[in-house]
Amino acid sequence: GANEATHFRTDRDLMVGTLHVPRGTYTLWTIPNRDEWMLIINRETGQWGTDYDKTQDLGRIPMKVSTLEEPIEQFTIAIQPRAGRSGLLALTWDTIEASVPIRVEK
């Protein structure tokens, strides 16, 4: 929000939750709620972190929210590897983790 929008680039087609994400560059946005976050993958790139255009959304994916035992001081976006070509896209900060499955398409 305070700087450029968060960019996400992939050179492979992905499944993020139930959303097919073709290779390319996107921006990531979230709508946080107490029990569930919404991850938004948006086609527009290069914009400031407060310039969101809903008409450019590729899609929205619900994220699971969990409580961490130890607080995380720095906001982090990471992919936690799982078996095969899959993982968990996780956004963590303080004692909150919002996550969604992510998988590389063949």
N, C-alpha and C positions, 0 to 999 in steps of 0.2 A: 503494500500500500504506500509506503513512504518513498519508494524509489521506482525503478523500472519494473514492469510486470515480470513475474517469474517465467522464464522460458524453459521449454521442455523439447528436446530434439531426439528423434529416434531414426535410425537408418534401417529399421525393420518394422513390419506391421506388428501391432500389439493388440492384445485384448486387455483392457483395463476394466476389471469387474466384468460387466456384460457389454461394454462398449468396444467396438472395433475401431482402432486408431491406426490409420494408414501411416506409413513412414512420412516424416516431415517435421516441421517445427511448429510448436503451439505455445500458448500461454496457459498457465494453471491458475485457477481461482478457487476459492472455497467459500462455502456458507457454513459457518460453524453453529451448531446447536448443542444442547446439553447431551442428548442421547445419540445423535447421528449428525455427521457432517456430510455436506454435498461437495464433491469434487467436480469442478467444471473444467473441461478441456476446450479451449477457444482457439479458433483458426487465426485470429488477428495477432500479429507480432509487432514489436518495436514501440508499443505504447507505454505510457507512464502507468505506474501501478494503481492509479485511481481512475483510469480511463477504460472502463469495461463496456463492451458492446455485446449485449446478449444475442443479437442477431448473428454473430459470428461463432456461436457455440457449436462445437462438434457434438457435444453431449454432456450429460450430467450423470454422475455415478455416486450412489450412496456409499459412505465410508463408515466402517465400524469404529466406535470410540471406546477406548479403554483407559484405565488409570494406571500410571506408572508408579512403582514403589519409590523410586528416587527421582527428584526433579531434574530436568534437563535445562540448563541455563540458556543455551543458544538454540533458536529455532532451527530444526534440521529436516531436510527432505532427503530420504534415502530409499534405496531398494534393498530389501533384506532377501538374499537368495534363498530359494527353496529347491526342492528336487526338480531335476530336468531343466526345462526352459522357463520356469516360473519363479515368482517371488512375491514379495509384499511391498507395495509402495506405501511408505509410512511417513507421516508428518508428525514430528514430536516437538513439544515445548512444554516447559514446566512439568506438570504431572499428567499431561494429556498426550495420547497417541491416537491419531486417526489413520486408519489403514484400509487398503483395498488390494485384492489380488491383482497381479499383473503377469502376463504370459507372452512370450515371443511366439508369433505365428510362424508356421513352417512355410 
